[in-house]
Amino acid sequence: MTTNNGVLTDFSMNYTDTEFPSIENAMSKEDAENILFDAKDYSIVYMQNYTDNTREIIPVYTIDTENINPFTGKFVDYQNKEITENASSKLEYSDIDGHYAEKYIKELAYYGIGFEGGEFKPDEKITQKDFLALLMSINGNDIIVLKNNLEQANWVYRNSAQNSIISEDERDDDAEVTREEAAVYMIRAIGAENYAKYNRVTTTFSENPYLSKEKGRRALLQEMYNPNRREYPVVQDAEEIFDLCMDVFDPTIDEIFSVEDWRRTIENKECVIVRENGKIVTLYKWRIEGKKLYGNISVNLGAANLLYDLERSVFDEYWEKGIRTMYAWINCSNNKALKRGPGYEREIVKARNVLYDTIYKKQ
């Protein structure tokens, strides 16, 4: 159901006819807690805490929960099959020593993701069923791919269909997966298929668009243009920039760069800022790929001309270095995150029935 207008967009239901066992001999809640706490250790994770309409990131203690069979006291998976402590030891391979992917294969095996039988066969092509089974690990499932196991195959395809990764008509258990198909399945698995369907909007200029005579509001910005307002932040500003982005953007929707990411960005001189009264109020981040300038993030809590100053000063600088192409694709579900580009017409594109994106096309 969409959050903006309450329209029902999808509905599904499934059930299984079964007879539930009696709970007469089931262990108590306290006994189950003792088993869990004896076997698992606490760890610290960072989580979002909302109080009085404010959000803060705080460290909390957590424990990895597991399913416990109420009759045997054993840890079990979602199919009520016992999970043994040495489950990952089943994933030892005799054919990966020295292979370029050995490290990553072993890391997956450590978390219970891989193939039974003692061989990984790293240079062989993978089947559709096996690839989708491994892809299910994205959702937190420990997957040991079993050979010729129809029950597991049906579970894999059922869950893949529920997650819109593949349709029933596309099922072909033993078909080899091409790189193109693998990319499609992975994009679907992270819920980004609608974004992948967008045509990238790239514009190449023969003349610097900022130097053309503007009209209306942008004419005022041209007259007020002052490239000297901008400055490159220093590494110590990374935390302030991170906090600014966390306040402006929605981390459940938008990609939020970490403090360490911002430190690298600052060291690479790929962002500029404006300060007012000692605080960062305007930010523009970009990256260069080949002969293209990609505008990543812009935030402006000050006057409109401040962001114009940053964007134009960056583009003017790279224009002198031979850059002639600008590219932008942004999410503007948060009005504060709205970005603007020179000589562009705004087009709102509905995506995934919930998010709204803005693509700028040259007029």
C-alpha positions in Angstrom: 0.0 0.0 0.0 1.4 3.4 -1.0 2.1 5.8 1.8 1.1 9.0 -0.1 -2.5 8.0 -1.0 -3.3 4.7 0.6 -3.8 2.9 -2.7 -3.5 -0.9 -2.4 -1.0 -2.0 -5.0 -0.3 -5.7 -4.1 -2.0 -8.4 -2.1 -1.0 -12.1 -1.5 -1.9 -14.9 0.8 -0.7 -18.5 1.2 -1.4 -21.2 3.7 -0.6 -24.9 4.3 -3.0 -27.5 5.6 -1.3 -29.1 8.6 -1.9 -30.4 12.1 -0.1 -28.5 14.8 1.6 -30.5 17.6 0.3 -30.3 21.1 2.1 -27.7 23.3 1.5 -29.8 26.4 5.2 -30.9 26.7 6.8 -27.7 25.4 9.4 -26.1 27.5 8.8 -22.8 29.4 9.7 -19.4 28.1 12.3 -19.1 30.9 14.0 -22.4 29.8 14.2 -21.2 26.2 15.7 -17.9 27.3 18.4 -19.8 29.4 19.3 -21.9 26.3 19.6 -18.9 24.1 21.6 -16.8 26.6 23.9 -19.6 27.4 24.7 -20.1 23.7 24.8 -16.6 22.4 26.9 -13.5 23.3 25.8 -9.9 23.4 27.2 -7.5 20.9 26.9 -3.7 20.4 25.2 -2.3 17.3 24.2 1.3 16.4 20.5 1.9 15.9 18.2 4.9 15.3 16.3 6.2 18.3 13.4 8.6 17.8 12.3 10.8 20.7 10.2 14.0 20.6 10.5 14.1 16.8 14.2 14.0 16.9 16.5 11.2 15.7 19.8 10.1 17.2 22.1 7.2 16.5 22.8 5.3 19.8 24.7 2.1 20.7 22.6 -0.7 22.0 23.2 -4.3 23.2 21.7 -7.0 21.0 21.8 -10.8 20.8 21.5 -12.9 17.7 18.2 -14.7 18.1 17.5 -18.2 16.8 14.6 -20.5 16.6 14.5 -23.1 19.3 12.6 -26.4 19.1 10.3 -26.2 22.2 10.5 -30.0 22.7 14.2 -30.7 22.2 15.7 -27.4 23.0 17.9 -27.5 19.9 18.4 -24.6 17.6 16.5 -25.1 14.3 16.0 -23.3 11.0 12.7 -22.1 9.6 11.9 -25.6 8.4 12.5 -27.0 12.0 15.7 -28.7 11.0 18.4 -28.8 13.6 21.3 -26.3 13.2 24.5 -27.8 14.3 27.5 -25.9 15.5 29.8 -27.3 12.8 27.3 -26.6 10.0 29.9 -24.4 8.3 32.5 -27.2 8.4 30.4 -29.0 5.8 31.4 -26.1 3.4 35.1 -27.1 3.0 36.2 -27.3 -0.6 39.0 -29.2 -2.3 39.1 -27.1 -5.5 39.6 -23.5 -4.4 43.2 -23.4 -3.2 45.0 -20.6 -5.0 41.9 -19.4 -6.8 41.5 -15.6 -7.1 38.1 -16.0 -5.4 39.3 -18.3 -2.6 39.0 -15.6 0.1 35.4 -14.7 -0.7 34.3 -18.3 -1.1 35.6 -19.0 2.4 33.9 -16.0 3.8 30.6 -17.1 2.4 31.2 -20.6 3.8 31.9 -19.2 7.2 28.4 -17.8 7.2 26.9 -21.0 6.0 26.5 -20.0 2.3 27.8 -22.3 -0.4 27.5 -25.8 -1.9 27.4 -29.3 -0.5 29.7 -32.0 -1.7 33.2 -30.6 -1.0 33.6 -28.9 -4.4 32.8 -25.3 -5.3 33.7 -25.6 -9.0 34.6 -21.9 -9.2 35.3 -21.9 -12.9 32.1 -23.6 -14.0 28.9 -21.8 -15.1 26.2 -21.6 -12.4 22.6 -22.7 -12.9 19.6 -20.6 -12.4 18.4 -22.6 -9.4 21.8 -22.4 -7.7 22.3 -18.7 -8.4 18.9 -17.8 -7.0 19.6 -20.0 -3.9 22.8 -18.0 -3.2 20.9 -14.8 -3.8 18.4 -15.7 -1.1 21.3 -15.1 1.4 20.7 -11.3 0.9 17.6 -11.7 3.0 19.6 -13.2 5.9 19.1 -16.9 4.9 22.0 -19.3 5.5 22.0 -21.3 2.2 23.8 -24.6 1.6 22.8 -25.5 -1.9 21.8 -29.1 -2.1 22.1 -31.3 -5.1 18.9 -32.6 -6.7 16.8 -31.4 -3.9 13.4 -30.5 -5.2 12.1 -29.3 -1.9 14.9 -26.7 -1.6 14.4 -25.8 -5.3 10.7 -25.1 -4.8 11.5 -23.0 -1.7 14.0 -21.0 -3.6 11.7 -20.2 -6.5 8.7 -19.5 -4.2 10.8 -17.0 -2.2 12.3 -15.5 -5.4 8.8 -15.0 -6.8 7.6 -13.4 -3.6 10.6 -11.0 -3.7 9.9 -10.2 -7.4 13.3 -11.6 -8.4 11.9 -14.0 -11.0 8.5 -15.0 -12.2 7.1 -18.6 -12.4 7.3 -18.4 -16.2 11.0 -17.6 -16.0 11.8 -20.7 -14.0 14.4 -23.0 -15.6 16.3 -24.9 -12.9 19.3 -26.1 -14.9 19.6 -23.2 -17.3 23.0 -21.5 -17.2 22.9 -17.9 -15.9 24.5 -15.3 -18.1 26.1 -12.2 -16.7 23.3 -10.1 -18.0 20.7 -12.3 -16.3 22.7 -12.3 -13.1 22.7 -8.5 -13.1 19.0 -8.4 -13.6 18.3 -10.9 -10.7 20.6 -8.9 -8.4 19.0 -5.6 -9.3 15.5 -7.1 -8.6 16.7 -8.6 -5.3 17.6 -5.1 -3.9 14.3 -3.6 -5.2 15.9 -1.4 -7.8 14.4 -2.7 -11.0 12.3 0.5 -11.6 15.4 2.6 -11.3 17.4 0.4 -13.7 14.7 1.0 -16.3 15.4 4.7 -16.4 17.3 6.1 -19.3 20.3 8.0 -18.0 20.0 11.7 -18.7 23.3 13.0 -20.0 23.8 16.4 -21.6 26.9 17.6 -23.5 27.4 21.3 -23.9 29.3 23.1 -26.7 29.3 26.3 -24.7 29.4 26.9 -20.9 25.7 27.1 -20.0 26.4 29.4 -17.1 27.7 32.1 -19.5 24.5 32.3 -21.5 22.1 35.2 -20.7 19.5 34.0 -18.2 16.0 35.3 -17.5 13.9 35.7 -14.4 15.2 34.2 -11.1 18.3 32.7 -12.7 19.3 36.1 -14.1 19.4 37.4 -10.5 21.5 34.5 -9.5 23.9 35.3 -12.3 24.2 38.9 -11.1 24.8 37.8 -7.5 27.4 35.1 -8.5 30.4 35.1 -6.2 32.7 32.1 -6.5 34.8 33.3 -3.6 32.0 32.3 -1.2 33.0 28.6 -1.6 35.7 26.8 0.3 37.0 23.2 0.4 36.2 21.6 3.8 38.9 20.0 5.9 38.9 16.5 7.1 37.7 17.6 10.6 34.4 18.8 8.9 33.4 15.2 7.9 31.3 14.6 11.0 29.5 18.0 10.7 28.7 17.2 7.0 27.5 13.7 8.0 25.2 15.1 10.6 23.9 17.7 8.1 23.0 15.0 5.6 21.4 12.9 8.3 19.2 15.9 9.2 18.2 16.7 5.7 17.9 13.3 4.0 15.9 10.2 5.0 18.4 7.4 5.6 15.7 4.8 4.9 15.3 6.0 1.4 18.4 8.0 0.4 22.0 6.8 0.3 23.8 8.4 3.3 27.6 8.5 3.0 29.5 7.5 6.2 31.9 9.8 8.1 34.8 7.8 6.6 33.3 8.3 3.1 33.2 12.0 3.7 36.8 12.1 4.9 37.9 10.4 1.6 35.7 12.8 -0.4 37.3 15.8 1.4 40.8 14.5 0.8 40.0 14.0 -2.9 38.6 17.6 -3.1 35.3 16.4 -4.4 33.0 18.7 -2.4 32.8 22.4 -1.6 30.9 24.2 1.1 29.7 27.6 2.3 29.8 28.6 6.0 27.6 31.1 7.9 28.4 32.0 11.5 30.9 29.1 11.6 28.4 26.4 10.5 28.1 24.7 7.1 24.9 25.7 5.5 25.5 24.8 1.8 27.2 21.7 0.4 27.8 20.4 -3.1 29.4 17.0 -3.8 30.4 15.6 -7.2 32.6 13.0 -8.9 34.4 12.9 -12.2 34.3 9.8 -14.4 36.2 10.2 -17.6 34.9 13.3 -19.3 31.7 13.5 -17.3 30.8 15.5 -14.1 28.3 13.7 -11.9 26.5 15.8 -9.3 26.0 13.5 -6.3 24.6 15.6 -3.4 23.6 19.1 -2.8 22.3 20.6 0.4 21.3 24.2 1.0 20.0 25.7 4.2 20.9 29.2 3.2 19.9 31.6 0.3 19.4 30.2 -3.1 22.4 31.9 -4.6 24.7 30.0 -2.3 24.0 26.7 -4.0 24.2 28.4 -7.4 27.6 29.7 -6.5 28.9 26.3 -5.6 27.4 24.4 -8.6 28.6 27.1 -11.1 32.1 27.5 -9.6 32.6 23.7 -9.8 31.3 23.5 -13.4 33.3 26.5 -14.5 36.5 24.9 -13.0 36.0 21.6 -14.8 34.9 23.4 -18.0 38.4 24.8 -18.1 39.8 21.3 -17.7 37.8 20.0 -20.8 34.7 18.6 -19.1 31.7 19.1 -21.4 29.1 16.6 -20.1 26.9 16.8 -16.9 24.9 14.0 -15.5 22.4 13.9 -12.7 19.9 11.4 -11.3 18.4 12.2 -7.9 15.8 11.3 -5.4 13.7 14.3 -4.2 11.1 12.6 -2.0 12.5 15.0 0.6 11.9 18.6 -0.6 15.0 19.8 1.3 17.1 17.5 -0.9 15.9 19.1 -4.2 18.8 19.8 -6.5 18.9 22.1 -9.5 20.9 22.1 -12.7 21.6 24.8 -15.3 19.3 24.9 -18.3 17.2 21.9 -17.3 13.5 21.2 -17.2 12.2 19.2 -14.2 10.4 16.0 -14.8 8.8 14.1 -12.0 9.0 10.3 -12.4 6.9 8.0 -10.2 8.9 5.0 -9.0 7.9 1.9 -7.0 4.6 3.5 -6.2 6.1 5.3 -3.3 9.2 7.3 -4.2 9.3 10.3 -6.5 12.4 11.0 -8.5 13.4 14.1 -10.4 15.3 13.8 -13.7 16.5 17.0 -15.3 16.3 17.2 -19.1 17.8 19.9 -21.2 15.2 22.4 -22.5 
